[in-house]
Amino acid sequence: MISVKKIIIYLSNYFYTRKETALKELSDVDYYDSFIKGRKDCEIKETYIRAWEAKNFEIYNYWKRANYFWAFQVASFAGYFSVYGSKYFKENTEVLYCLICIGFITGIAWSLINKGSKAWQRNWESHVVMLEDWVTGPLYKTVSVSNTFSVSKINEIVSHFISVVWIILGIKYFTNYITFEIVDGSKINLTVILSSVFVIYFTGAMFFGYGRGRFGKRKSVFFTHNNK
C-alpha cells in the first residue's frame, strides 16, 4: 500500500526537481572523432541522411503540435464567450474561471512545447551542418538572405501572447467576481480556489519539475516472456 509520505515525495518531485544533467560537452574535434574519423564515405552519408530526415521529422511535428494547440485555444475561447453570454452565467461564474484555467495551461504548454520542439530541430540541424561538408558541401549553411523573419519564433511569440490574454482574463475575473472581504452571507468558492492551486502546481511542474528534460542518468530495464 502506498504511504502518504511516498505520495507527498512524488508530488513534490513532480513539481520541482534538482536532478542534474548527465551530458558532457563535445568539442569539434570530439565530434569529428565520433562521426567522421576512420569512417567510410557511405557511412558518413548514411549518418547525414538520418540527421536530415530527423530534422524534417521534427519540423513536421512542430507544426502538427502547433495545430493541436490552436484547436485547444479555439475551443477554450469559444467556450469562454459561450459561457459569458449565457443567461445562467451569473449563477455559475466559476465555470468561466475553469475555462480560463484550461486556456492558460494549454497556452503555457504550447509555448514550452514550441521551445522544446525548436530545440530538437536545432539539434538535428547542427548535425546536418557538421556533416554536410563531407557529403554535399556547405549547402545547408549557405543562405541567400542575411536577415529575415523566423516563422517558428513568430509562432512562439503568438503562443506567449495567447497566454498573456488568459492572464488578463483571469485578472478581470477576480476583479469582477471575487471579493476578498468577509461579509455576511459570503462563502469561499472552492472551485476557484482548487482551480487556482492546480494551475499553479502544474505550471510549476512544467517549468521546474517533471516537464523539464534534463537528460539525467537513466537505467534501461527490459522484460521478456517466460515461456518455460
N, C-alpha and C positions, 0 to 999 in steps of 0.2 A: 504493500500500500504506500502511495506517495505521501510523504510527510509535508506539513505546512512549511517547514524550513526549506525543503527542496523546491517547493513552488515559489517561495519568495526569492531564493537564489536564482532560479530560472528567469523569473520576471525581471529581476534587477539586471542580470546579464543580457537579457533580450533588449533592455532599454539602453544600457551602457556597458561597454566592454573595453578593457585596456589591452586586449590582445594585440601583440606587435607583429609586424610583417616579418616573414622569414626570407624575403627576397634579398638578393645582393646585386649591386650594380655591375654591369658588364661594360668594359671599355670597347672601343672599336677593334682593338687587337683581339680581345676575348671573343667578340662576335665573329671576327674573321676566322679565328681558330676553330670555332664551333660549327660554322656553316660553309666555309669556303676552303680552308686549308686541307689539302690531301683528298678532296672530293672530286669526282668526275664531273664533267660539264653537264651530263644528263641528270645527275643527282642534284646539282645546284639549280638547274632549270625546273626540276620537279618541286623543289622547295619553294622556288619563286612562284610557280603556278599555284601551289597550295596557299601561299600568302595572299596572292591576288584574289583567289576565289573566296578566301575567308574575309578579305576586305569588302568585296562586293556583297557577301552574305550579311555582314554587319550593317552595311548601308541599307540593304533591303529591309532588315529587321528594324533599323532605326525608324524608317518611315512607316513601317507596319505598326510599330508601337505608338507612333505619333497619332495615327488614325484611331487606334484603340482608345487613347486617352481623350482625343477630340470627341469621340462618341460619349464618353463619360461626362465630359463637360457640357455638351449639348443637352444630354438627358438631365443633368443637375440644374442647369439654368431653366430648362423647360419646366421641371418640377417646381422650382423656386417661384417662378412667375405664375404658375398654375395655382399653387397653394396661396400665394399672396393675393391673388384675385378671387379666391373662393369666399363665399358668403359665410363659411364656417371657420374662417381663418382666425378670428379673434378669440374663438373658443379653444383653439389648439395651436397657439403660436409656436409652441416648441417643435412642431413638425417642420416649420420653416427653418429653425435653427439646426435641426438634424440634416436638412438638405445643404445648409451652408457648410456644415462639418464634412459631409461627403464631398462636396465640391472642393473644399480646401485640401483635404487629404489627397484626393486624386490629382489636384493641381500640383501639390508639392511632390507627389510621387512622379508625376510627369516630368517635372523639372530635373529631379535627381536621376531618373532613368535616361533622360536626354544626355546628361553628363556621363553616365556610365556607358551608354551606347557609343558616344563620341570617343570616349577613352579607348574602347576596344577597337573602334575603327582606326584611330590613330596608331594603335599598336600594330595592326597589320599593314598600315601604310608605311610605318617605319621599316618593317621587314622588306616591303617592296623596294623602298628607296635604297636600303643597304644591299640588296641582292641584285638589283636590275643592271648594275654596271657589268656583271658577268654574264648577263643573258641578252638584254635588249639594248644596253647602253642607257644613258641617263634620260630615258623617255619620260617617266612619271614626274621626275623632279625638274623637268624643263617646261616652263609655262610661258604663255603668250601675253599674259597681263601682269602688271606689277601691283595692282591694287583693285579689289573688287568687294562684293558683299558675300558674307558667309551664309549660305542657306541654313545650315544646321544651327549656327549661332543666333540667327534671327528667330528661328523656331524656338530656341531656348529662351530668348527674351520674351516671346509671346507667352510661353508657359509660366514665366515669372510674373508677368502682368496679370494673367488669369488668377494666380494665387493671391496677388495683392487685391484684386477685385473682391475675392471671397473674404479676405480680411476686413475690407471696408464694409462689406455687407454684414459681417459678424459684429463689427463695432456699431453699425446702425441698429442692429437687432437689440444689442444690450442697451443702447441709448433710449430706444423707444419702448421696449417691452420688459426690461428687467429693472427692478428697483433694489437698491442696496440698503434701504431703510426698513426697519422692522415697524410695521404699522398694524393696527387692528385688522384681523382677518387675512393678513398676508401669510403666505407659506412658501417654503423653498420648492423651487421647480427641480425635482430630482432628475428629470430627463435632460435638462440643460446642463446641470452640474456633471452628470455622468458623461454626457457627450463631450464636454469640455475636457474632462480628465482623460478620456480615451484619445481625444485628438492630440493632446499634449504628449501622452505616453507613446503613441505610435509615431508621431512626428519625431520625437526624441530617438526612437528605435531606428528610424530611417537614417538620421544624421549621425548618431553616436553609437548605436548598438548593432543589432542583427543585420541592418540594412547595409552596413559597410563591408566592402570586400577588402580584407587586409592580407590575404594570401599567407596566412599562418601555416605552421607545420600541420600536415594532415596525414593521418594514418589510414591507409586504404584497407578495407575489410571486405572479403568476398565469402559467399556461401555456395555450397553445391548440394545437389540432391543426394541423399543417402539411399542408394538403390539396393544395397546389400541386405 
